[in-house]
Amino acid sequence: MSNSDLPWQNVTWFDVTEHQDGQRIDNFLFSRLKGVPKSRIYRLLREGEVRVNKKRVKAETRLNTGDQIRVAPIRYQVASEEQTAPIGDKIASNLLKRIVYEDEGLIVVNKPSGLAVHGGSGVAYGLIEALRQATGKKYLELIHRIDRDTSGLVMISKKRSVLKKLQDDLREHRIQKTYLAIVKGNVEQDYQLIDAPLLRYELANGERRVRISREGKPSQTKWRVKQRFIDATLVEASPLTGRTHQIRVHGLSIGHPLLGDDKYGHQVEFQHEKQVSIKRLCLHAARLQIPDYPVIEAPLPEDMQALVAQLKLIKE
C-alpha cells in the first residue's frame, strides 16, 4: 500500500462532544485513528502534531466538550492483522454469550467487572476491540462508557445513524439508566434525591478524581433502598445526569460509599469486612430504558449475589 492510499494522510479534525468530556487525548485518538500504531500516536503528541484548540497537548491532557482537535497528516505502515495481538477465542466467545440484546443497529452487552470498555493507557484491549474481533464486524462503536470496575449494560452501535440517535437521547436525558449498588451502612430513607454538584480534578500522578464542589457541574441521583443488611444496604441508583463517578461520589457524600471502592470512601469503616468476600466494586448497570426499545435488563452478577447471601447471614 502506498502512502497515497493510507488513511489519515491529510489533516484530520475532530470535535469533542459531551460524551468524550473528560477523556484523555491519547485514548480519544486510539479509538478514532484506526490502524495507527499507539507508538505512532504518542510520537505525534510528543512532536506537537496534535493540537487542541490550536495548542500543543500532552498524552494525559483531558478533553472538554466543544474542543477542536487537529491531527497533522500521518504517514506510516498499516499494521497487518498478523501483527495485531489477537484476543483469545475463549474471551471472544464468552463476550458473545453476554450479549443481552441485538437488532440491526444496536448491541447491548452485559460487561463483566474488570474489563475496560476500550483499550489504552496500558490496557491492551477492551470490550469494543474484543467485540469487533469476535463478531467480525467492521463498524462497531461505543455509544457510552461505564467504569472498568463496574459491571453491566453497555450500548454499542452497529450503524452511524443509531450512534447519533442514541447519543442524542443520552444528551437529552431520554434514556434512563438504573444501577444496583451495595453500600456501607444502613441507608435510612427508602427514597431520596441526592443533588450535589461534581467537579473533576487530577491527582499528582494524573489520575482523575471527582469531588463535591460548588464550582462543579449540576448532578442528581435518585436512590431507592432494595434491601437492608447489618451495616450494608442494597440500593437502586438512577443517575439523572451523566457525570464521571457520579454514583460513587454521591454515595460517599451521604455517608454511604460503595463496598469495594478503592477510590472513594475506602477509609470509611465497614465492620464486617473480614466476614465477607469483597472482590470488586459493588456497582452494576442493571437496566436501560430507551425510547422505542424494550426495557433491557441484566440481573445482579453472581459475585454480587454471593456477597448479598453472605451479608444476609451476618447477625448482630
Buried (B, 14 or more C-beta within 10 A) or exposed (E): EEEEEBBBBEEBEBEBEEBBBBBBBBBBBBBBBEBBBBEBBBEBBEEEBBBBEEEEBEBBBBBBEEBEBBBBEBEBEBEEEEEEEEBEEEBBEEBEEBBBBEEEBBBBBBBBBEBBBBBBEEBEBBBBBBBBBBBEEEEBBBBBBBBBBBBBBBBBBBBEEBBEBBBEBBEEEEBBBBBBBBBBBEBEEEEBEBEBBBBBEEEEEEEBBBBBEEEBBEBBBBBBBBEBBBBBBBBBBBBBBBBBBBBBBBBBBBEBBBBBBEBBBBEBEBEBEEEBEBEBBBBBBBBBBBEEBEEBBBEBBEBBEBBBEBBEEBEE
